[in-house]
Amino acid sequence: MSQSSLTTRRKALQFLAGVPMLPLGATAATSFLTACGGGDDGTTASFVSASFTSMAAPTLANATAMATTTVGSTLNIKLSDESVRSYQLAYQPFFVTGDMVSDGKGGTILSGGYYDINNKPIIDATVPGKERHYFSDAPDGTSLLTVANPTVTGIKGKAVFAVVQFEYTTWAQDGKTGMYGKLPSPIAVLTLDQDQSTGKLSLVKYHNVDTSKVHGLWITCGASLSPWGTHLSSEEYEPDAFSIASNDMFKAYSKNLYGDETKANPYHYGHMPEVTVNPDGTGSIKKHYCMGRISHELVQVMPDNRTALMGDDATNSAYFVFVADKEKDLSSGTLYVAKVGSGFSIDPSANSSAALTWIKMGSATSAEIEQLANTLKPTDIMTVVSKDPADASYTKIVANGKTEWIKLNPGMEKAAAFLETHRYAAYLGASAGFSKMEGTTVNIKDKIAYSALQNCQDSMVVGNASNVPGNGISIPKQLKAGVVMALNLKGGQKDTSGAAINSEWMPVDTKALLAGEDIAADALGNTANPNKIANPDNLKFSEKMRTLFIGEDSGQHVNNFLWAYNVDTKQLSRVMSIPAGGESTGLHAVDEINGWTYIMSNFQHAGDWGSIHNVVKDTLDPMIRANYKNKSGAAVGYITGTPSQMKMV
């Protein structure tokens, strides 16, 4: 190539930094450069918009597509000269959990492997003579990021990092021993080599983060990237401290972590961990104990670097917002919980929205709440009974699907707010009535947050035992397929006591944006319309593409899907299909890293069969076993712009 041509193509690559462009193979990249004015005249057309062409849902006519990650969609880029360039998409994994991958030091390490409090491997001994290191089949929250002045060796292009957390493992290797919640969740930093001509990412180092200083991690689900470049993790389904003595799952967790089933403290879990990636590809972690002890699905920090809207994956969940005292520092601040006004609906065609007002729960530092967690027993904070004590000093609440009567001990308001957050929110009169509130994300330009309700049932339905009349969240009938809600964000708000809230990004109302549709089982087994979202979970918004990406955790779609919804055109497109019985996880839309756009996506527990899989199970089960380590493995990867076979990068 001549020097003149090389210079022209460099200019074109610089132009691509402003274009949402997925990483492409070399041939496709060259084609794109030519199409975008990468010729010798040096002219260029500017980016206008991006859209996705929807793929069809796979069927048994192509069983292979149902048993693996299948991408049949295209990315369409419209330019200012009215031309449209379309690129076929594909999925590229970094690894399948259980693979031995590079540790960056000349050796290998087990991807998705579990470690105890002393960073020793936890061994699966359920098959005598075949003992092995436990590894996860449930990779989840993922963040793709860069770090200044990286020092990792072996990089040929530029260093990019991913933080990946592993929520749980479904079964021990005997296929009989359930392991959900019984192992401390690992979290890893991946060092990736970004090819500067194609955007391709190749794994060069896997580092397991030491979580011993934060008491290990508990059921890490969704995640987000903070505006300052750290990985914001999660700990969902906080263990109930009042019934911990009879919680066999928590005892097993404590045994695997500490070697002692009574040593783990339930008040250390249900918080918000934050991982910082170091230039050498390692990572450090801390937990923020002052953001409420709830069923943290994930948090979305707003552009002010202080306001965090939190997903709360529970029955009788609520909208929680944390406002930090300082920018880029979540170690102290104020916790709020919402009251939902009249007009709440899960119908996207409804004209009205329901107003949100905010109750201040308390202000604290992480250090002081951790100290309370270290020293307090649940009965030091409050008394909880399950039958009406006929005593006016008790307050009736509904929390985590159960009716209880509680009495707060004197001076324990702060401890209750941050360690018994669900109970205290209900005690204060919050609208604790949602069911399985999942992912959150933000559309910065329009100042709209999006929140996923995986199912609209139980506590949300009038007449249900866990529904609280008058709390603003009451729908006439369930919608198992769920909805995505849109919340307008504004400043100048006051809490219910009249005090000003120091944030310009507070949700002020909520309205349904997209809804699934329950149906009678179709010929394949779907009990939700396969051409609509069902059981939305992961949410991420791309500012450049003006697109809301939606990953499903669906027990109603035979294959779960990853969707793209353009908020301007209202076009909903199916982008990817997950192996049957699996869940779409690890979603992260990255508008630009060194000129390239990425959509990160993982999946969990392929072949985890339910009744909806009766039609397909016999055909697909042997195929999924062959693809994913006898159903013990799951993929961590991203969507690319060039079709390719699944393989280890």
N, C-alpha and C positions, 0 to 999 in steps of 0.2 A: 504493500500500500504506500502511495506517495505521501510525503510530508503534508502536502496541501489537503489530500483526502483525510488524513489522520486528524488534522486540525479541525476540519469541517465536522467530522463525526464527534470529536470532543465537544464542540459547540452544541451539537444536537443532543448529546448525553446531558449536558448542563441544562438544556431546555426541558429534558424529561423530568428534572427535579420538580417542575411545576405541574407535571401531568400524573394523575393517578395511574401508575403503571405497575402491574404485577411483575415479579421476576420472570424473565423469559429465557428460553434456550438461545444459543448463539444465532441460529438461523432466523428465529422469530425476531430477535433483537435487531439484526441487520435489516430485516424487512420493515420493522417499525421505524428505524432511522430514515430509511429512504422515503417511506410514506409520509413522514412528518416533516418533510423539507430538509432531509439530511443530505441532499445532493450538493453538487459543486457550486450551485449559485448561492448557497447559504441561507435561502429563504426558509422561514418557518411559519407554521400556523399555530395559533394558541389553543390551549385546552378550553373546552366549553362545558362538557358534561360527561358523565359515565353512567352506563346502565348495564344490566345483566339480562341475557336471554335465558329464560327459565328452561331447566331440564325436566324431562318426564320422570315421574316416580318409577323406580324399577319394579318389575314383576317377575313371576316365576318363568316367564318366557325367556328371561336372561337371569337365571338363578345366580350366576357368578357375580353379577352387579349387586345383588341383594346381600351377598356374603362378604363384601369388602367396601372400602370407601370408593364411591363412584361420583365423578364429577362430569356432567354432560352439558354444562352451561358455558356461555361465552361472555367475555367482557367487551363491551362496545364503547369506544372512545370517540366522542364527537369533537371535531376541531372547528376553528373559526372560519375555515374555508368551506364549511358544510360537509366535508368528508367525514366518514365514519370508518374507523379501523376496528375490526373484530378479531379477538384472539380466543382460541379454545383453551379452557382451563383444565387443570389436572391437580392431583394431590401428591405431595412429596413428603414422606415421613423422614424424620431424623433417625428414629429408631422405633422398634416395638419393644415395650417394656419386657424386661427379662433378657434383652440383648446385652452382651458384654461390650462396652464402648470405651473409648480412650479416656484415661484420667488426666491426660496432658503431661504426665510425668514418665512416659514410656511404658506404663502398664495399662490395665483395664479395670473397669468398675461395673457393677451390675446396675443397669438403668432401672429406676423405680424401686431400688432395694430399700429395706427397712432396717433401722438401727435403734438400739436402746439408748438410755441416758448416758452411757459411757461410750457411745459411738461404736458399739460392737454389733455385728450382724445379728438379726433375729432369725432363728432357724425354724423352718417348717419341718417338723418331725412326724407328721401325720401318716407318712408311708414309711414303715420301717425299712432301713437299708437304702433309702433314697432321700435322706435328709438334704435339704437345700435352703439357701437364703430366701426368705420371703421377698416377693416383689409384687408391685401393684398392678392391677388390671384397670385402674381408674385414674389416669392422669386428668387433671382438671385445669384450674386457673393458670394462665400463661401470660407473661409480659415480654415483649421484645423491646430492647433498648440499647443505647450506646453509653459508653463511659469515656471520659476524657483520658487521653494518654494511656491506652491499654498496653499491657506489657506481656501478654500471652505470646509464647513462641509458636512458630509453625503457621502463622497467618501469611497467606500470599496476597490477599486483597485487603479488606478492612475488617477489623474485629467488630462483631455485633454479638450481643448477649441475649439470652432468653432465660427467664426464671420460670420454672415449671414445678407445680405442686401436685402431689399424688393423694387423692382424697381417701381412698381405702383400698382393700383388696376384698373381693367378693367371697372367694372360697379358698380354703387351704388346698394343697395339691391332691388330697384324697377325694375331693369333689363332694364331700359330705359335711365338713366342718365349716360353718359360716364364720367369716372373719370380719364382717362389717363393724367398724368402730373399735375393733380390738387391738389395733396396731397404731403406734404413733406415726402420724402422717409425715413422710419425708418431703423435702423440698430441695430442688437442685438448680444450679446455675450452669447453663450450657454456653460454652464459647463457640461461636459460629464464624466461619470464614466467608465473608461476602465477596463473591466474584464481581469485580467492578464493570465487567462487560455484559454480564447477564443478570446480575442480582441474585444468583443462586447462593443459597446458604448451605455450608457443609460443616458438620459437627467435628470439632477438633479437641474439645475438652468437656468433661462432665465432672462437676464438683458437687458433692453432697454437703449441704449447709448444716453446720452444727447447731442443733436447736436445744441443746441441754440447758443453756442459761435461761431459756424461757419455759422450762418445765416440759419440753416436747410440744408437739402440735396435735390438735384434736380435729379430725374430720375437716380438712381444708378443702373448701369447695371452689367457688368462683374467685376471681382476682381482677385487679385493675392496675394500670400504671399511673402513679401519681404524676402531677404536672412537673415535679422536680426529679423524676426519673427513677423512683423506687418502686418496688413491687409491693402492692398492698394485698395481703393474703386474707384469710378468713378462717373462722372456726364455727361451724354451724351446729345446730341442735345442742345447745349448751346443756350439760348434764345437770339434772335436778339435784341440788345439794340436800334437799329434805328427804329424798328417797335413795340416797346413794348407797346405803348399806345393803339394799336389795337389788342393786343394779349390776347384774352379772356381766354385761358388756363392759362397764366401766372397771369392774374388778379385773377382767381379762386385759384391758388396756393397761392398767396399772402394773399388772404382773409382767406383761411384755416390755413395758418401758423401764420399770424399776426393779423387777424381780420380786415384787411384793405387791399383792393385790390390794393392800390398804394404804399404800404410801401416796398415791396421786391425790391431789386436792381438787375437787370439782370447781372451786372458785378460781382456779388457774386457767380454766378453759371456757371458751365462748367469747373470746376477745379478738382484737384486730392486730395480727402480726404485720410487720413491715420489714422487707429484705432490701438491703443495700448491696449492690454489686461492686466489687473492688476491681481495680485495673488488671489484676493478675487472674481474673476469672473465678475468684472465690467470692463468698458472700457472707454478710453478717446479718443477724436478725434481732429484732426487739418486738415486744408486745406492748400495745397501747391499752392499758386497763381502764382508761377514762372515757372510752367511747361507747360504753354500755355493754353489758353481758347479755347478748341476745343470740339468735340463730344467724350469725353473720354469714350471709351469702357472698356479698362483696360490698365495697364502698365505692362511690364515685366522688372524687374531690373536684370541686368546681374551679374555674380559672382564677378565683381569688386566692387559691392555695390555702384556704382555711375551712371552707364549708364542705362537709361530707354528707351526702345522702346515702343511707345504708339500706341494703336489702335484708329482710328479716324472714328467713325461710322456716316459718312455724305456723301452726294453727293458732288463731288469735294473735297474729302478728300485727305490726303497726309501722307507720312511717316514722323513722327516727332520723334526726339530723344532728350532727356534731359540728360546732363552730369552734375552731381552734383559736387560742389566744394570739398565736403568732403564725405568720406565713411559713409554710413548709415545715411545720413542727406540730405533730399531732399528740404531743406528750402532755398537753393541758388544754382545757377548754370547757365548753358548756354543752350539755346534752338536752335536746328537745324531743318531744313526741307530739304527734299531730292529733287533733280532733277533726273529724270529717263532718262537714255541714250537710245540709239537705241536698237532695238531687243526685246522690251517687248512683251511677249506672254502669253496667258493663257492656252496654249497647253502643257501638261506635256511631250509630246514626242519631243518638240522643243529642238534642240541641244544647243542653245545659251541662255544666260541670259542677262538681261539688267543691265548695270552698274548704280550705285547710287553715286552721288556726293552730297555734303552737303553745304547748305547755312546757315551761322550763322544769326539767327534772333535777338539775343540779350542776354545779361546776366543780372540777377537781383536776388534780394532776395524776398522771399515770403512777408515779411513785407512791403517792399516798393510798391509792386504791389497791395497788399490789400489796402494800403493807397490811391493809385491812383483809385482803384475801388470805394472806399468810397467817393471820391471827384469829380471825372470827370464825365461829361456827354458825350455821344457818339460824339456830335458835337464839343466837346473840342479836340477830337482826330483827326477826319477827317470829310470831307464832302462826302456824298454818294448820288448819283443820279442814277435813273433807265433809263434815256434817255441820249443819246449822247449830251453833252453840247457844242460840237464843240469848245472846249477850250483845248489847248495843255497842260495846267497845270494839267489836269485830266488824269488818267491812267485807261484804260479799263481792267476789271478783270471779271472772273467768279468765284463766291463763293456761296456755298450752293444751287447750281442749278440755280442761277440767274446771268444774265449779268448786271454789274454795272460799273459806272465810279466813281473813288474815287480821292480825293485830300487830301494828308496828311498835317496836320497843322504843322508849324515849331516847332521843338523840341519835337515832339510827337512820335518819333520812338519807344521808349521803351514801352510807353502805347499801341501803335498799336501792337507791337510784342506779348504782353502778355494779352491784353484785346480784341483785334480785330484780333486774330491770323490767322484765315482763310483768311480774307481779306488781311492782311499784307503779308502772305505767297504768295498769288497770285500776289500781287503788286511786290514782290521781284523776281518773275519769277520761283517759285517752281512748281513742277509737281503736282498740285492740281487737280487730275483727276480721282481718284478712286471712286468707289461707294460702300458704306456700308462696310468699313474696320472694321472687328470685332476683335476677340481675337488674342492675340500674346502669344508666349511661346518660350522657348529656349532649345535646345539640347546642353548641355554644352560640352560633350565629343567631338562632331564634330564641335563645334562653328557654329551652324546653328540656326537661329531664324525662326519661322513659323508664318505666318500672314494669317488670314482668310478674304476672300472677299465674303461676303454673296451672293451678286449678281454682275454680271459683265454686267452692262447696263448703260443707261443714259450717264453720263459724260465720260464713258470709250469708247463709241462707236462712230466711225467716222460718222460725219454728224449730230450727235445729237446737239441740241441747247446748251447744257451745256458742250460739248466736246471742249477742247482747242487745236487746231491744233499746232503741234510742241512741245507739252509739254512732249512727250515720252509715253503717255498713250492713245493709240488709237487701238482698236480692230475692225475687219471688221464687226462683228455682235455680238449681245448680247448673253450671257450665263446666264440666270436667276438662274440656279442651282449653280453657283459660283465655286470658286476654293480655294485651300490652296496654298500659296506661300512659298518658302524657300529662306531665305536670308543668305548668307555667312557673317560671322563676322570676322573682322580683326582690327589690330592696325596700327599705323603709317599713319593715314589718315590726309589730310588737307582739310580745307573748301575751298569754291570757291574763297576766297580772298587770299589763299595761307597760311593761318595761321594753325598751327598744332592743331589737335583735341586731347584733353587729354583723350583718351580712347583706350583700346585694344579690344573693343567689338562693333565697328561701322559696320552696314550693308554696304556691298560694292557692292552687286548685288542682283537681285531678279529673281526667276525662278519658274514656276508652278510645284507643286509637285503632287497634286491630283485635279481632276476636276469632277464636277457633269455632268449630261447629261439631257438636256431638251428632253421631249418626248411628243407625243400626249397623251391625257388622256387615261390611261389604264382602265381595267374593274372596278377597285376600286376607281379610280379618281386621281391617282398620275399623275402629269405632269412632274416629273423627275424620272429617272430610280431608282426604289426602292432598287436596289442592288449596288448603288453607293451613295456617299455623296451627299447631296443637301442642299444648303444654309448654309454652315458651319459658326458657330458662336463661341461657347466656344472652346478653344484649351488648352490642358495641356499635357506636355511631362513627361514621367517617365524615368529617367536615368537607373534604374536597369532593367526595363522591355523593354527598348529600344522601347517604344511605344508612339505614338502620339494619344491622345484621342481627339475625335472630337464630339462636341455636335451641333445639328442642331437647327436653327430657320427657319423652312421651311414652306413656303406657297405652296410647291409643293409635299411634302410627306404627305399623309393622316395621318399617324403617324410619328412624328419626332423620330429620332434615336440617340443613343450614339454609336459611332464607336471606334474601336481600330485599329491603323495602325502601324505595325511593320516596322521600317525604314530599318532594315537589310533584312528581308525576303520579304518585300513589300506586306505582307498579310494584307488585310482589312477585319475586322470582325465586324459584328453587335453585340453589347453587350446588348443593352437595347432598348426597345420601350416605348415611352412616350404616355400617354393618347391622343387619337385623338383630334386634334385642339389645343394641347399644344405644348410648346417649351421646349427643353432640356436646362437647365441652371445650374448654381452653380457648374460647373465642377471643381474639384481639385484632382489631383493625388498626393498622399503622399507616397513616397517610404518607409518610416519607421518612426513609432512612437512606441517606446517601443517594437520593434520587429515585428510590424504588419504594413501591407500595406493597404491603404485605397483609394477608389475612391469615392469622394463625388459627389452627383448628386441631383438636384432638378428639378422641372418643373414649368411652368407657364400656366395660363389661359386655362386649359383643357376645351374642348368643345367650343372654340372660332371658330365658323364655318365660312368657306369660300366656294367659288364655288366648290373647289375640294372635298368637303365633301358631295355633294348632294346624292351620292350613300349610304353613311353610316349614315348620320345625324339622320334620323328617328329612326334607330335601337339603335344608341349609345347615343343619347342625354339623354334619361331617365336614362340610366345606369351611365353616368358620373355625372348627377345631384345627383343620389343616393350615389355615391362614394365620392363626393367632395363638400358637403354643397351647393347643388343647383348651382354648378359651381362657388361658391365664394371662395373655398379653394384650396390649392395646397400643395404638399408634400415637406418637407425638409428632406434629409436623405442620405444614402450611400449604396453602393453595398456590400453585405455580401457573405460569402461562404457557407451558409446553406439555402436551400429553406425555406421560412416561409410566413405565411399570413401577409398581411399588417395590422399593429396594432400600437397603441401608445406604445413606449418603456417605 
